[in-house]
Protein backbone atom coordinates (compact mmCIF):
# COMPACT_ATOMS: atom_id res chain seq x y z
CA UNK A 1 0.00 0.00 0.00
CA UNK A 2 2.74 2.47 0.92
CA UNK A 3 4.72 1.59 -2.20
CA UNK A 4 1.64 2.51 -4.22
CA UNK A 5 1.03 5.90 -2.58
CA UNK A 6 4.70 6.95 -2.41
CA UNK A 7 4.38 9.39 -5.37
CA UNK A 8 1.50 11.29 -3.71
CA UNK A 9 2.48 10.81 -0.06
CA UNK A 10 4.08 14.19 0.64
CA UNK A 11 1.44 16.11 -1.29
CA UNK A 12 -1.36 14.34 0.58
CA UNK A 13 0.28 14.97 3.96
CA UNK A 14 0.42 18.70 3.22
CA UNK A 15 -3.13 18.72 1.91
CA UNK A 16 -4.58 16.70 4.82
CA UNK A 17 -2.95 18.87 7.47
CA UNK A 18 -3.28 22.28 5.88
CA UNK A 19 0.51 22.46 5.73
CA UNK A 20 0.89 21.85 9.49
CA UNK A 21 2.76 18.55 9.05
CA UNK A 22 6.04 20.41 8.45
CA UNK A 23 5.63 22.30 11.73
CA UNK A 24 4.87 19.09 13.62
CA UNK A 25 8.00 17.44 12.25
CA UNK A 26 10.08 20.43 13.32
CA UNK A 27 8.64 20.13 16.83
CA UNK A 28 9.49 16.42 16.84
CA UNK A 29 13.05 17.15 15.72
CA UNK A 30 13.39 19.84 18.40
CA UNK A 31 12.17 17.36 21.04
CA UNK A 32 15.05 14.96 20.32
CA UNK A 33 17.62 17.32 21.84
CA UNK A 34 20.00 16.52 19.01
CA UNK A 35 23.02 18.70 18.31
CA UNK A 36 25.98 18.83 15.93
CA UNK A 37 27.92 15.60 15.54
CA UNK A 38 25.26 13.37 17.08
CA UNK A 39 23.66 10.21 15.68
CA UNK A 40 19.94 9.77 15.01
CA UNK A 41 17.48 7.16 13.78
CA UNK A 42 14.12 7.77 12.11
CA UNK A 43 11.91 4.66 11.97
CA UNK A 44 9.04 4.41 9.47
CA UNK A 45 10.80 7.27 7.74
CA UNK A 46 8.61 7.22 4.62
CA UNK A 47 9.83 9.81 2.15
CA UNK A 48 12.38 11.08 4.66
CA UNK A 49 10.80 14.40 5.66
CA UNK A 50 11.57 14.00 9.36
CA UNK A 51 14.85 12.24 8.59
CA UNK A 52 16.06 15.35 6.82
CA UNK A 53 15.01 17.53 9.76
CA UNK A 54 17.14 15.34 12.03
CA UNK A 55 20.02 15.56 9.56
CA UNK A 56 19.91 19.35 9.82
CA UNK A 57 20.08 19.11 13.63
CA UNK A 58 23.18 16.88 13.68
CA UNK A 59 24.97 18.74 10.86
CA UNK A 60 27.53 17.41 8.39
CA UNK A 61 29.60 15.83 11.18
CA UNK A 62 26.66 13.80 12.47
CA UNK A 63 24.84 10.81 11.02
CA UNK A 64 21.21 9.87 10.46
CA UNK A 65 19.63 6.56 9.43
CA UNK A 66 16.09 6.30 8.08
CA UNK A 67 14.43 2.89 8.15
CA UNK A 68 11.23 1.85 6.42
CA UNK A 69 9.52 -1.35 5.28
CA UNK A 70 8.41 0.20 1.98
CA UNK A 71 10.81 0.03 -0.97
CA UNK A 72 8.80 2.68 -2.80
CA UNK A 73 9.05 5.13 0.09
CA UNK A 74 12.79 4.55 0.44
CA UNK A 75 13.31 5.17 -3.26
CA UNK A 76 11.49 8.46 -2.92
CA UNK A 77 13.50 9.40 0.18
CA UNK A 78 16.80 8.66 -1.57
CA UNK A 79 15.74 10.87 -4.47
CA UNK A 80 15.20 13.91 -2.25
CA UNK A 81 17.88 16.59 -2.08
CA UNK A 82 19.75 16.74 1.22
CA UNK A 83 19.52 20.00 3.18
CA UNK A 84 22.51 22.35 3.26
CA UNK A 85 24.90 22.05 6.22
CA UNK A 86 23.27 18.76 7.12
CA UNK A 87 24.23 15.09 7.32
CA UNK A 88 23.42 12.98 4.27
CA UNK A 89 20.90 10.41 5.52
CA UNK A 90 21.40 6.70 4.99
CA UNK A 91 18.17 4.87 4.15
CA UNK A 92 17.72 1.19 4.97
CA UNK A 93 14.98 -1.35 4.38
CA UNK A 94 14.00 -2.70 7.77
CA UNK A 95 11.38 -3.81 10.27
CA UNK A 96 10.35 -1.56 13.17
CA UNK A 97 10.00 -4.69 15.32
CA UNK A 98 13.58 -5.82 14.67
CA UNK A 99 15.75 -2.79 13.94
CA UNK A 100 19.03 -3.54 12.16
CA UNK A 101 21.12 -1.39 14.55
CA UNK A 102 23.24 -2.28 17.59
CA UNK A 103 22.20 -1.50 21.15
CA UNK A 104 22.75 2.10 22.33
CA UNK A 105 24.00 3.18 18.91
CA UNK A 106 22.09 6.47 18.46
CA UNK A 107 21.56 9.62 20.52
CA UNK A 108 17.88 9.87 19.61
CA UNK A 109 15.28 7.79 17.77
CA UNK A 110 12.01 8.97 16.24
CA UNK A 111 8.92 7.49 14.67
CA UNK A 112 6.39 9.82 13.02
CA UNK A 113 2.96 8.68 11.86
CA UNK A 114 4.21 5.10 11.85
CA UNK A 115 3.63 3.57 15.28
CA UNK A 116 -0.06 2.97 14.65
CA UNK A 117 0.90 0.84 11.62
CA UNK A 118 3.04 -1.71 13.47
CA UNK A 119 1.72 -5.02 14.75
CA UNK A 120 3.03 -4.62 18.31
CA UNK A 121 3.29 -1.12 19.82
CA UNK A 122 5.22 -2.22 22.89
CA UNK A 123 7.78 -4.18 20.92
CA UNK A 124 8.34 -1.30 18.49
CA UNK A 125 8.92 1.09 21.39
CA UNK A 126 11.26 -1.40 23.04
CA UNK A 127 13.30 -1.54 19.84
CA UNK A 128 13.50 2.26 19.71
CA UNK A 129 14.65 2.26 23.34
CA UNK A 130 17.16 -0.53 22.72
CA UNK A 131 19.07 1.32 20.01
CA UNK A 132 19.07 4.63 21.93
CA UNK A 133 21.97 5.31 24.27
CA UNK A 134 21.38 5.97 27.98
CA UNK A 135 20.45 9.64 28.35
CA UNK A 136 19.12 9.81 24.79
CA UNK A 137 15.51 10.37 23.77
CA UNK A 138 12.77 8.54 21.91
CA UNK A 139 10.18 10.76 20.18
CA UNK A 140 6.82 9.57 18.85
CA UNK A 141 4.69 11.82 16.63
CA UNK A 142 1.31 10.32 15.80
CA UNK A 143 -2.29 10.95 14.83
CA UNK A 144 -4.64 10.42 17.77
CA UNK A 145 -8.28 10.58 18.79
CA UNK A 146 -8.96 13.86 20.64
CA UNK A 147 -10.20 13.64 24.22
CA UNK A 148 -12.58 16.62 23.98
CA UNK A 149 -16.04 16.24 22.46
CA UNK A 150 -15.55 18.99 19.89
CA UNK A 151 -12.18 17.57 18.86
CA UNK A 152 -13.70 14.10 18.43
CA UNK A 153 -16.45 15.50 16.21
CA UNK A 154 -13.93 17.39 14.07
CA UNK A 155 -11.61 14.39 13.86
CA UNK A 156 -14.44 12.07 12.91
CA UNK A 157 -15.61 14.40 10.15
CA UNK A 158 -12.09 14.99 8.88
CA UNK A 159 -10.74 11.44 8.91
CA UNK A 160 -13.95 9.61 8.00
CA UNK A 161 -15.25 11.98 5.33
CA UNK A 162 -12.72 14.50 4.07
CA UNK A 163 -9.48 12.47 4.05
CA UNK A 164 -10.90 9.50 2.08
CA UNK A 165 -12.34 11.98 -0.44
CA UNK A 166 -8.98 13.70 -0.84
CA UNK A 167 -7.30 10.32 -1.21
CA UNK A 168 -9.74 9.26 -3.90
CA UNK A 169 -9.14 12.46 -5.86
CA UNK A 170 -5.35 12.04 -5.52
CA UNK A 171 -5.47 8.39 -6.61
CA UNK A 172 -4.84 6.69 -3.28
CA UNK A 173 -8.38 5.66 -2.38
CA UNK A 174 -7.69 2.40 -0.51
CA UNK A 175 -4.83 3.77 1.54
CA UNK A 176 -6.76 6.80 2.74
CA UNK A 177 -9.77 4.69 3.69
CA UNK A 178 -7.35 2.71 5.87
CA UNK A 179 -6.15 5.84 7.71
CA UNK A 180 -9.24 6.46 9.89
CA UNK A 181 -9.38 2.79 10.90
CA UNK A 182 -5.74 2.88 12.02
CA UNK A 183 -6.41 6.00 14.09
CA UNK A 184 -9.45 4.45 15.77
CA UNK A 185 -7.39 1.52 17.02
CA UNK A 186 -4.48 3.61 18.30
CA UNK A 187 -4.10 3.85 22.13
CA UNK A 188 -4.85 7.00 24.11
CA UNK A 189 -1.93 9.37 24.88
CA UNK A 190 -1.80 8.12 28.49
CA UNK A 191 -1.71 4.50 27.29
CA UNK A 192 1.12 5.29 24.87
CA UNK A 193 3.06 6.88 27.73
CA UNK A 194 2.55 3.68 29.75
CA UNK A 195 3.80 1.59 26.84
CA UNK A 196 6.88 3.81 26.63
CA UNK A 197 7.52 3.32 30.34
CA UNK A 198 7.13 -0.43 29.86
CA UNK A 199 9.74 -0.27 27.11
CA UNK A 200 12.27 1.20 29.54
CA UNK A 201 11.78 4.88 28.76
CA UNK A 202 11.65 7.27 31.69
CA UNK A 203 9.70 10.48 32.19
CA UNK A 204 7.42 9.79 29.22
CA UNK A 205 5.28 12.86 28.54
CA UNK A 206 3.22 14.23 25.69
CA UNK A 207 1.70 17.35 24.24
CA UNK A 208 -1.41 17.63 22.11
CA UNK A 209 -1.43 19.38 18.76
CA UNK A 210 -4.27 20.28 16.38
CA UNK A 211 -7.03 20.08 19.05
CA UNK A 212 -5.73 16.67 20.09
CA UNK A 213 -5.72 15.10 16.62
CA UNK A 214 -1.93 14.76 16.86
CA UNK A 215 0.23 13.89 19.86
CA UNK A 216 3.96 14.30 20.44
CA UNK A 217 5.43 11.90 23.01
CA UNK A 218 8.96 12.12 24.43
CA UNK A 219 10.69 9.61 26.69
CA UNK A 220 14.27 9.37 27.99
CA UNK A 221 16.43 6.29 27.79
CA UNK A 222 17.35 5.31 31.34
C-alpha positions, 0 to 999 in steps of 0.5 A, spaced: 500 500 500 505 504 501 509 503 495 503 505 491 502 511 494 509 513 495 508 518 489 503 522 492 504 521 499 508 528 501 502 532 497 497 528 501 500 529 507 500 537 506 493 537 503 490 533 509 494 537 514 493 544 511 501 544 511 501 543 518 505 537 518 512 540 516 511 544 523 509 538 527 516 534 524 520 540 526 517 540 533 518 532 533 526 534 531 526 539 536 524 534 542 530 529 540 535 534 543 540 533 538 546 537 536 551 537 531 555 531 531 550 526 534 547 520 531 539 519 530 534 514 527 528 515 524 523 509 523 518 508 518 521 514 515 517 514 509 519 519 504 524 522 509 521 528 511 523 527 518 529 524 517 532 530 513 530 535 519 534 530 524 540 531 519 539 538 519 540 538 527 546 533 527 549 537 521 555 534 516 559 531 522 553 527 524 549 521 522 542 519 520 539 513 518 532 512 516 528 505 516 522 503 512 519 497 510 516 500 503 521 500 498 517 505 494 518 510 500 525 509 500 526 510 493 522 516 494 527 518 500 533 517 496 531 521 491 530 527 495 535 533 495 539 533 502 539 539 506 545 544 506 549 544 512 546 537 514 548 530 514 546 525 508 541 520 511 542 513 509 536 509 508 535 502 509 529 497 508 527 494 515 522 492 520 520 496 526 519 490 530 527 488 529 531 494 527 538 492 524 542 497 529 546 495 535 544 496 542 545 504 544 548 506 537 544 512 536 543 519 541 535 519 539 530 515 535 524 517 532 517 514 529 512 519 526 505 517 523 508 510 523 507 507 530 499 505 529 501 501 523 506 496 526 503 489 529 506 490 536 506 497 539 510 495 545 515 491 541 516 497 536 517 502 542 522 497 546 526 496 539 526 504 539 529 504 546 534 498 545 538 502 540 538 509 543 543 510 548 542 511 555 540 519 556 538 519 549 531 520 547 525 517 543 520 521 540 513 519 537 509 523 533 502 520 531 495 521 529 490 520 535 483 521 537 482 527 541 479 527 548 474 533 547 467 532 544 468 537 539 475 535 537 472 528 536 467 531 532 472 534 528 476 528 527 471 524 525 468 528 520 475 529 517 478 522 517 472 519 516 469 523 510 474 529 508 481 524 508 478 519 504 475 523 499 482 527 498 485 520 497 480 518 492 481 524 488 489 524 488 489 516 486 490 513 493 483 511 495 484 504 498 490 507 503 486 513 505 480 509 507 485 505 511 487 511 515 481 512 519 481 505 521 488 505 524 487 512 528 481 508 531 485 503 534 491 507 536 491 507 544 490 514 548 496 518 549 496 516 556 496 509 554 502 510 549 506 513 555 505 507 559 507 503 553 513 507 553 515 506 560 514 499 559 519 499 554 524 502 559 523 509 557 523 514 563 519 520 564 514 519 558 510 525 557 506 528 551 503 534 548 497 535 544 497 538 537 491 540 532 485 540 538 488 533 540 488 530 533 496 529 533 500 527 539 507 528 540 510 523 546 517 524 548 521 519 553 528 518 555 532 512 555 534 510 562 
